[in-house]
Amino acid sequence: MSETKEGGLKEKITGLGQKIIGEVETIGGVLTADPNTQAEGEFNVEVGTVREEVEEELGDDSSVQT
C-alpha cells in the first residue's frame, strides 16, 4: 500500500517538474530569441498541466472505487 502512495507522489512531482522545465525553456527561448526553444517550453508546460490533471482525476477515481 505504501508503494501506491509513493508512486502517486512521484508522479505528481514529475508533472510539476515538467511544468518547471517548460517555464525555464520558455524563458530561455525568449532571451535567446529562439522560437523553437520557446515553443518547446510552452509545450512542456501544457503537458505538465495535463499530467497533473489526469493524475488528480485518477487519484479521485481510485479512492471512489476502493
N, C-alpha and C positions, 0 to 999 in steps of 0.2 A: 504494500500500500504506500510506503514511503517513496518507492520508485515513481509512482504516478505523480505525487506532489513535486518531486524533484524535476521530473520531465516537464511538467506544466510550467514551473518557474523558469527552467532553462529555455523553453520555447518563448515565453514572454520576453525574456531578456534578449533573445535572438531577434524578435520583431522590433524591439526598441533599438537594439544595436544597428539594425539595418536602416532605421529611420535616421539615426545619428550620423552614420556613414554617408547616407544620402544628402543630408544637410551640409556636411563638410564638402562633399563633391560639388554640390551646387554652388557653394561659396567659392570654391577653388575655380570652378568654371567661369564664374563671373569675374573673378580677379585676374585670371589669365586670358580672358576673352575667348575661351574655348567652348563653343556651343555644344559640342558632343559631351564633354565632361559635365556641363551644366544639365543637359538633358538626362544623362545617366543618373545624376544625383536626384533629380526630380522623380525619375522612375523608381529609384530605390526608396525614396520617402513614401511614395504611393504603395509600393509592395509591402513595406514595413507596416503601414497603416492597415492594409487589408489583412495581413497576417495577424495583427493584434485583434482585429475584429473577429476573424474566424476562430482564433483561439478562445476568445471570450464566449462566443456562441457555442463552441464545442464544450467548453467548461460548464456552461449553463445547462446544456442538453444532458451531459453525463450525470450531473447532480440530480436532475429530474428523474432519470431512468433508474438510479440506484435506490 
